[in-house]
């Protein structure tokens, strides 16, 4: 069994994928399939938007899909992407990128037996827990 994160965004998937590609070390957009006129029920506003996108961050895959802004589900910090960082510098760099135009919920700071932890919701309303153990 394999579980993969799948984010449905309000017609901002490509911007988000590019943002994460520059925010995380070794991140790479692997594939983008776009809405075309041939996609059933695709509105004119969605033509060219992301039907399915695949972003790889250090061997982990995140899938993306666009929906019309008024139809897209609301994201919440109740679900977050837990990210273990290899070094303090890696955590600090990723945190700085995600915190730009985002909301810092906690940290970065040591918590219990963890050297540094941060919890941040980025400008696309995706929440990340960054941990340097």
C-alpha positions as CSV (number, residue, x, y, z in Angstrom):
1,X,0.0,0.0,0.0
2,X,1.2,3.5,-0.8
3,X,-0.4,6.7,0.4
4,X,0.2,10.0,-1.4
5,X,-0.9,13.5,-0.6
6,X,-3.3,15.0,-3.1
7,X,-4.1,18.7,-3.0
8,X,-7.1,20.2,-4.7
9,X,-6.6,24.0,-5.1
10,X,-8.7,26.9,-6.4
11,X,-7.0,27.2,-9.8
12,X,-3.6,27.9,-8.3
13,X,-2.0,24.4,-8.6
14,X,0.7,25.4,-11.1
15,X,1.7,28.5,-9.1
16,X,1.9,26.3,-5.9
17,X,3.9,23.6,-7.7
18,X,6.4,26.2,-8.9
19,X,6.6,27.8,-5.5
20,X,7.3,24.4,-3.8
21,X,9.8,23.5,-6.4
22,X,11.8,26.6,-5.4
23,X,11.1,26.3,-1.7
24,X,12.3,22.7,-1.1
25,X,15.7,21.3,-1.9
26,X,15.7,18.7,-4.7
27,X,12.0,19.4,-5.5
28,X,10.9,18.8,-9.1
29,X,7.7,19.1,-11.1
30,X,7.4,15.7,-12.7
31,X,4.3,16.1,-14.7
32,X,1.4,18.5,-15.5
33,X,-1.7,17.4,-17.4
34,X,-3.9,20.3,-18.3
35,X,-7.6,20.7,-18.8
36,X,-8.5,20.8,-22.5
37,X,-11.7,21.1,-24.4
38,X,-11.8,17.3,-24.5
39,X,-12.0,16.9,-20.7
40,X,-15.7,16.1,-19.9
41,X,-17.4,19.0,-18.1
42,X,-14.4,21.3,-18.3
43,X,-15.5,24.9,-18.3
44,X,-13.8,27.5,-20.5
45,X,-12.2,29.1,-17.4
46,X,-10.4,25.8,-16.6
47,X,-8.9,25.2,-20.0
48,X,-5.1,25.2,-19.5
49,X,-5.3,24.8,-15.7
50,X,-3.9,21.7,-13.9
51,X,-6.1,18.6,-14.3
52,X,-3.4,16.5,-12.6
53,X,0.1,17.6,-11.5
54,X,2.9,15.7,-9.9
55,X,5.6,17.2,-7.7
56,X,8.4,15.3,-6.2
57,X,10.1,16.5,-3.0
58,X,13.0,14.4,-1.9
59,X,11.5,11.2,-3.2
60,X,7.9,11.9,-1.9
61,X,5.2,12.7,-4.4
62,X,2.4,15.3,-4.0
63,X,-0.4,15.3,-6.5
64,X,-2.3,18.5,-7.5
65,X,-5.5,19.3,-9.2
66,X,-7.3,22.6,-9.9
67,X,-11.0,23.3,-9.4
68,X,-13.0,26.5,-10.0
69,X,-12.3,28.7,-7.0
70,X,-15.9,28.7,-5.9
71,X,-16.0,24.9,-6.1
72,X,-12.6,24.1,-4.5
73,X,-12.7,22.7,-1.0
74,X,-11.4,24.8,1.8
75,X,-8.0,23.7,3.2
76,X,-7.5,23.7,6.9
77,X,-4.6,23.5,9.3
78,X,-6.4,20.4,10.7
79,X,-4.5,18.5,8.0
80,X,-0.8,19.3,7.6
81,X,2.2,17.8,5.7
82,X,4.7,16.6,8.2
83,X,8.2,17.1,6.9
84,X,11.4,15.8,8.4
85,X,14.4,18.0,7.6
86,X,17.9,16.7,7.4
87,X,19.6,19.8,8.9
88,X,18.8,22.9,10.8
89,X,19.7,25.0,7.8
90,X,17.3,23.0,5.6
91,X,14.5,23.6,8.1
92,X,15.3,27.3,8.3
93,X,15.4,27.8,4.6
94,X,12.2,25.9,3.9
95,X,10.5,27.7,6.8
96,X,11.6,31.2,5.5
97,X,10.2,30.4,2.0
98,X,6.8,29.0,3.3
99,X,6.4,31.8,5.8
100,X,6.6,34.5,3.1
101,X,3.0,35.6,2.7
102,X,1.9,32.8,5.0
103,X,1.0,32.4,8.6
104,X,3.4,31.2,11.2
105,X,1.6,29.1,13.7
106,X,4.6,28.0,15.8
107,X,8.4,28.3,15.8
108,X,10.8,27.5,14.7
109,X,11.8,26.4,18.2
110,X,12.9,23.4,20.1
111,X,10.0,21.2,21.4
112,X,10.6,18.4,23.9
113,X,13.2,16.1,22.4
114,X,13.1,17.7,19.0
115,X,15.9,20.2,18.1
116,X,13.7,22.5,16.1
117,X,10.0,22.5,15.0
118,X,7.9,24.9,13.0
119,X,4.3,24.9,11.9
120,X,3.4,27.2,9.1
121,X,0.5,27.7,6.7
122,X,1.8,29.0,3.3
123,X,0.2,31.4,0.9
124,X,-1.7,28.6,-0.8
125,X,-3.3,27.7,2.6
126,X,-1.4,24.4,2.8
127,X,-0.1,23.7,6.3
128,X,3.4,22.3,6.9
129,X,5.0,20.8,10.1
130,X,8.7,21.1,9.7
131,X,10.9,19.0,12.1
132,X,14.6,18.7,12.6
133,X,15.0,15.9,15.1
